[in-house]
Amino acid sequence: MKENADGDANMAEAEDPVPVLTRKHFEEALSHARKSVTAYDLSKFEEFRKKYDPAYAARVAGAAAVKINWPEDNSS
């Protein structure tokens, strides 16, 4: 390692194996994910939230599933 005038050590330049996270990375990670709560617990939470959060109840009434709007432009 080299040291500059301030005495700070410069790190060796190493190539980043994943320079940019893409949709592919998230899809791969989520394909291996497992649920951590039971269907019973989820239904209890849903009922509780519908009862005490009217804004949520209104949104859920017409929604079938969560959809992630991924940007198609990967120029960033």
C-alpha positions as CSV (number, residue, x, y, z in Angstrom):
1,M,0.0,0.0,0.0
2,K,1.1,3.5,-0.7
3,E,0.6,6.4,1.7
4,N,-0.2,9.9,0.5
5,A,1.1,13.2,2.1
6,D,-1.6,13.0,4.8
7,G,-0.6,9.5,5.9
8,D,-3.8,7.9,4.7
9,A,-3.4,4.5,3.1
10,N,-4.8,4.2,-0.4
11,M,-6.7,1.0,-1.0
12,A,-5.7,-1.1,-3.9
13,E,-8.0,-0.7,-7.0
14,A,-10.2,-3.8,-7.1
15,E,-12.8,-4.5,-9.7
16,D,-16.3,-4.4,-8.2
17,P,-18.0,-7.8,-9.0
18,V,-21.5,-6.1,-9.0
19,P,-21.0,-2.5,-10.0
20,V,-24.8,-1.9,-10.5
21,L,-27.8,-3.6,-8.9
22,T,-30.3,-4.5,-11.6
23,R,-33.8,-6.0,-11.7
24,K,-32.2,-9.4,-12.4
25,H,-30.4,-9.3,-9.0
26,F,-33.6,-8.6,-7.1
27,E,-35.5,-11.3,-9.0
28,E,-32.8,-13.8,-8.2
29,A,-32.7,-12.9,-4.5
30,L,-36.5,-13.0,-4.3
31,S,-36.7,-16.4,-6.0
32,H,-34.9,-17.9,-3.0
33,A,-36.9,-16.1,-0.3
34,R,-39.3,-17.9,1.9
35,K,-42.3,-16.7,3.9
36,S,-41.5,-16.1,7.5
37,V,-45.1,-15.9,8.8
38,T,-48.1,-18.2,8.5
39,A,-51.1,-17.6,6.3
40,Y,-53.2,-17.5,9.5
41,D,-51.0,-14.6,10.9
42,L,-51.2,-12.8,7.5
43,S,-55.0,-13.0,7.5
44,K,-55.2,-11.8,11.1
45,F,-53.0,-8.8,10.2
46,E,-55.1,-8.0,7.0
47,E,-58.3,-8.0,9.0
48,F,-56.8,-5.8,11.7
49,R,-55.5,-3.3,9.1
50,K,-58.7,-3.2,7.1
51,K,-60.6,-2.5,10.3
52,Y,-58.3,0.3,11.7
53,D,-56.9,1.8,8.5
54,P,-59.7,3.0,6.2
55,A,-57.3,4.3,3.6
56,Y,-55.7,0.9,3.3
57,A,-59.1,-0.8,3.2
58,A,-60.1,1.4,0.3
59,R,-56.9,0.6,-1.6
60,V,-57.1,-3.2,-1.0
61,A,-60.7,-3.4,-2.1
62,G,-59.7,-3.2,-5.8
63,A,-56.1,-4.4,-5.7
64,A,-55.3,-8.0,-6.6
65,A,-51.5,-8.0,-6.1
66,V,-48.5,-5.8,-5.5
67,K,-46.8,-4.8,-8.7
68,I,-43.3,-3.2,-8.8
69,N,-42.9,-0.7,-11.6
70,W,-39.4,-1.3,-12.7
71,P,-37.8,1.3,-14.9
72,E,-37.0,-0.1,-18.3
73,D,-34.1,2.4,-18.9
74,N,-30.9,1.1,-17.3
75,S,-28.8,4.1,-18.2
76,S,-28.4,5.3,-14.6
